[in-house]
Amino acid sequence: MNGAEGATGSTVNLAGSNNGGQVNSRLLLILIAVLGVIAIIGLILAAVALGRPAGTSVTVQPAVSGDGSAAKVSQSGKRIWSIANGHDYGAYEYIDDEGYLQGFSYDLIKAVCDAADMDCRTVWDKYSNCMNSEAGEHSMGGQGLLDGWYDACMNWSPTIGRTHVFSFSESYDKPTMAQFYVKNDDSTFNPSDITGKKIGFIDGWAYDEKCVARQKGSITGSTLDRANIVHVSSPTELIQMITNGKVDAVFTGEENMETAVKDGTVKKSGGDISCMLGGNAVMARQDSSFIALWNEGFRKIKANGDYDKLCDTDKHSSKGTVGCVPSMK
């Protein structure tokens, strides 16, 4: 009895041991198969990676011009050059009766850019965004030109201070002289002694208090106290300062007062004073390629006579005169 029970028990144990071996074998085969699949996938991925050409990673960058700024390109593929202009500068730039910007500057831009094969666009902006200054402080570059809102600013003459900041094209008109201007009925202002006088200036323009200060050999009190320096943003505002009696006199160029002198609003007081190193030009950042291209186009229109035609027309004469430089002819 005990022997039979022992034999039976022995057979059961042997059978149980055999089934466990079969299960382990299946698991091992499954594991090997999974590892094999993983290995094959790895080999495939490695082969694909090795088959790719080097340098296929692409980073999209904006088109960059020669001066390092983000270039603007027209539909024709040409680089677009933007030029800032104002609206209150005699025959050079003004608003016509229909509200459009006109002037010698706009005519010149078209002629020069056509000759140089440049795609130029004009942008109206405040003068102070091209060149700026604060009363009693050195002039500084305007935010618009320094930050690349546009490539250049029109009608800015080189001066001692400006050449420390920007580059300039060849001058396209003669340097203008500065003078003191007072109300037409003023008989008390002495341009040789401005001690204690309140003087008006256009913010950022060449005819500034630094130019007056350099006249210490001929003008007493030429270095003005800051409280006596008044800045405005345009020639029109400067005339208003005189007529409203907010300043004793203003200091500016004759082109800004030409109309006001003719209509008897203001009058010149004293002699001419030079504040410029050259006549009106285009002003750009020192890292820009704009000036070289502009100069090329400007020389072409001087040589072919187109510049003379622009200067000889009376198209803008109702707003003042333009003092063109002699042509090459």
Secondary structure, 3 states (H helix, E strand, C coil): CHHHHHHHHHHHHHHHHHHHHHHHHHHHHHHHHHHHHHHHHHHHHHHHHHHCCCCCCCCCCCCECCCCCECEECCCCCEEEEEEECCEECCCEEECCCCCEECHHHHHHHHHHHHCCCEEEEEECCHHHCEECCCCCCCEECHHHHCCCCCEECCCCCCCCHHHCEEECCCCECCCCEEEEEECCCCCCCCCECCCCCEEEECCCCCCHHHHHCCCCCCECCCCCHHHEEEECCHHHHHHHHHCCCCCEEEEEHHHHHHHHHCCCEEEEEEEECCCCCCCCCEEECCCCHHHHHHHHHHHHHHHCHHHHHHHCCCCHHHCCCCECCCCC
